[in-house]
Amino acid sequence: MNFYRHIIRPALFCLDAEKAHHVAMGALRLVPPAVLQFSFSQPRVSPTRAFGLTFPNRVGLAAGMDKNAIALPAWEALGFGFVEVGTVTAHPQPGNEKPRCFRYPDQSALINRMGFNNEGAIAIAARLATLRSTGRWPKIPVGINLGKSKITPLADAAGDYAASYRHLLAFGDYFVINVSSPNTPGLRTLQDPESLLRIVEALRNIDATRPLLVKIAPDLSDDAVQEMAVLAQKNSLDGVIATNTTLDHSAVAHAADELGGLSGSPLRARATEVVCLLRTTCDLPIIASGGIMSAEDGAEKLAAGACLVQIYTGFVYRGPQLIGELARLT
């Protein structure tokens, strides 16, 4: 019996989406990793190399699930090959007003407008330091996704990203510049070359050794995606994550009036198109994220040119079984 599908998911789906998230995160924080590993054992596969790091398998947890880095040992125990913390901002912030996360089970989709709710870089750095000092640090790569604080003017964005980077530098195996969330006003304007280069330069001036990636939106035009690929390649970024959530809600009935980013199955085709565009324009490693709900979806992303995949909505709907399906991909 699929324990997640028949027991855990129905119980969680009886709750409001955000409340269910907090219940699940609390459980993952408390359950001993050995119990999770025994209950949801995953296949052993050959490791994968990308941007100087070794990944036990190709499947990672996307940013947004463990915003405050409270359950890192659990993700390794469930079988993920890497995990991405955040999005983290320099200043702690509550995010947007509730309700702000909505399920669409018929379409295997979510819409969220969370707004980078997190405890801030200083608090999260302290938690990561405690995890490391107590010997519970996971053996899988840990990425840290950085965003702009809502209270920081767009003109000062580079300094805001730099402040978070400085606090968290000792803990991230790689870092992601998130300029593509639709839920922070004006954030996506930072995808323009001049603004993005200022952020990259600010981070590189602090440390030029950590792999640095950029996460882009699926709503960019094809030309803009290719321009982003050229920009990333020319300015020595180490990879691209494609993609964030989309503002196009046309595939989800009754969602036209719900603000926020759409994820899940309706995003699959466009996210794959973006991976293809990136691969034909640059040779940087690509982490595919968006609409990966099955092994077939993951294989599609790898065939399009990705070397790693990340899941969020797929994990909500499919649970640990999806990790194993994707880990077997070669």
N, C-alpha and C positions, 0 to 999 in steps of 0.2 A: 504494500500500500504506500502511495505517495503521502507521507505524513504531513508535509507542508500543504499540499493541494487540498487534502480532505479534512485536516484538523486546524492547522495554524492559520491558513489564509481565510477560511470562513469566519473564524473568530475575530481576526483583525478587521475584516471587511464589515463587521457589524458596527465598528467604531468609525467616527469621523476620521478622515485620512490622516490629518496631522496627529491626532491623538493616537491612532494606531502606530504611527511612526515612533512616537515617544515610548509607547509600550514595548514595541519590538526592540528599540535601542536599549531600553532599560534591562530587558531580558538578556540581550547579548552581552551587556556589561557585567551581568551577575553570574551567568552560567559559566562554569569552568570550561576553558578551551578544550580540555580532554574530552569532555562530554559531547561538545559540538563535533569534534573530530570523529569520535566513535559513531555518532548518530548520522552524520552526513559525510561519510568518507568519500574521497574523490580519487580518480585514477592518477597513477604516476605517469608523467609524460616527460619528454625531453625539454630542457630549458630553452629559452629564447633570449637573444642578446639585442639590445636596442639602446642607443645613445649612452653607451659605456656601462650599462647596467645589465645584470642577469635576472631574468624573470622565470620562476619555476614553471609557469604556464602562461598562456597568452591572455588570460581573462582577468580583468581588474574591476574593482568597485569604483564607479564614477564619483566625482565630487558631488556633494549635496546630501548624501546619505549620512555620513559621519562628519558633520560640520565641525564639531568641537573635539574630535579625536578621543571619544570616550570608549571605543570598543575595538581598538586595533588588534589585540590578540584574537578576538572572535573572528575577524575576517580571514586571518591566516588559517584558523582552525576549520573554517567552512570550506576552504580550498581555493580561495582567490590567489592569483599569482602576484598581485600587487594591489595597493589601496591608495586612493587619493583623498586626502583630508581637505575639509573646507566646503565652501569657499570661506576664507579667513580675511577679515578686514583689519586695518590698523586700530580702529576704534570699535569697542563692543557696540552692538546695535540689535534692537529687538526685531527688525524686519517690518514688513507691511502688516496692516490690520488683518485680523482673522474674520471669517475663514479665508484661507489662501492656498489650499491644496484640494483638488477635486479629482475623483476617479471617474473613468468612463469605461467600465468593464466590457461593454459590447465591442469597443474598438481597441481594447487592451492599451489604454492610454491614460495619461495624467495631464492635468493642467495645474501649474503652480505659479504663484506670485509671491514667493517667500520673502524676497528682498534681502538676501545675504544676512539672515538672522544668525548671529554667532557671538561668542563670548569675547572676541577680540584677540589679537596676536599675542599679547603679553600673557593672558590667562591660558591660552592654548599652548604656548611655549612652556609654561610652568607644568602643565599636565604631561606634556611629552617628556620633559626632563625627569619627572617622577617615574614615569613608565620605564624609562631607560635605566634609572638608578636602582630600580627594584628588580631588574633582570627580566622584565616582561616584554621587552621590545621584540616585535615580530621579525622573522628572518626573511620576509618578503620586502621588496622595495616599497617605500612610503613616499608618495608624492604629496605636495602641498599646493593647493589651488588658491591663488591670491586675487582678491577683488578690491575695488575702491570703496572706501567708507562713504556712506550717503551724505554725511555732513561736509565732506571735503569737496571744494569746488573742482570742476573738471580741469581748470588751469593748473591745479596743484596735485593732479592725480599721480604723477611720477613720484613725488615725495611720499605720498600715502602708500603706494605699493612698496617703495623702498623701506619705509618704516616696518612694515610687516615682514619683509624679506630679512631685514637685519635681526629681528627678534627670533625668527624661525629657522635661520640659516643652518644651525647645527643639527637640525632634525630631518630635513627633507633630502631624500635621495635625488629628487628632481622637483622643479617648481613650474607652475603653470600660471601664465598671465591670463586672467579671465577678463576679457573686454567684450564679452558677447552675451552675457545674461540680459534678458529683456526686462528685468524687474528692478533695476536701479536706473533712475532717470538719467538719460544722456550717456550711459556707459558705452553703448555700441558705437558712439562717435569716436571712441578711443581706438577703433579698428583702423582709422585712417593712418597713413604711413607716418606722418609727422608726429602725431600723438603717441603711437605705439613705439616709435624709435626713442622718444624721450624716456618712456618707461623702461625699455630694454637697457638703455645707456645708464639709467639710474641704478638698476640692479647689477649690471656688469661692473660698475664702479665700486660696488661693495664686495662682490666676489664674482670672478669670471670662470670658476671651475665647476659649479653645479650645472647639470643639464637644465636648460630653460626652454619651455615650450609655450606656445600660444594656443588658446582655445577660441575657435571662430564660430560664427553664427551660420545656420543653414539658410538664412534669409538674404545673405549677400548675393549679388548677381554673380553669374559665372565669371565675368571679367574681373570682378572684385576678388573672387576666390583665387584666381590665377595671379592677380597682383599681390595678394597676401602671400602666396607661395614664393613668389620671386623675392619679396621683401624679407621673408623669414630666411631664405637661403642666403641672400646677400649679406644679411646682418648677423650671421652666425648663430641663429637660433638652432636648437637641437632637435626640434620636432614640432608637429602640429596635432592638435586634438580636433577632430571633426565628427560631431558638431555639438553645439549647445542646443537648447530647446528652440522651437519655432513659434513665431507669432501667427502663422497660418493655421487657423482652426477649421478650415473648410471641410476637412475629412471627418469631423466629429459633430454629430447631430446635437442640436440644442446647446452648443458651446459658443455661439457667435458673440454673446454678450459677456462672456467670462474672460476677464483680463488675465494675462499671464502667458507663460511659455508652455507649449504642448510637447509632450514626449511620448514615446511608445511606438506602436506599430505604424501609425500614420506618418511618422518621421522617417521610416526606413528608406524609402526610395530616394528622397532628397539627400539624406545623409550619405548614402552610397554614391550618388552623383558627385557630391563634394569631395569625397575620397578620390574618386576617379580624376577629377579636375586637378586636385593637388598632385596626384602621382604623375600625371602627364606634364606637370610644370616644374616639379622639383624632385629631388631624391632624398629628402629628409624623411626620417621615420614618422609614420602616421599612426596615431591611436584613434580607432574608429569608435564613435559613441553616438547612438541614436537609432532606435527602432530594432534593437537586437533582442529578439524574443525567442529565438530557437537556434539550434546548431546551423540550420540552413541560412539564417540571417547572418550569423557570424562568418560562415564560409563565404558568403557574398561580399562581406567587407574585406576579408583577406584577399579574395580574388581581385577586388578593385584596387588593392595596393596597400592596405593597412598591414602593420606587423603585429599589432596588439589590438584588443577590443576592451571596451568598458561597458558595464551594465548598471542600470539603476531601475528604470521602470520594468524591465524584464525580470529583475530580481524580485520586485514587488509582486508581480503576477505569477512567476514560475518558481521562485525560491531557489534553494541550493541545487536542485536538479539541473537547472540551467548552467550552473558553474561547471558541473561535470561534463555536460554536453559540449560546451565551448572549449573546455580544457583539452578534449580529445582531438580538436582540429589541428591539422598540420599545415 
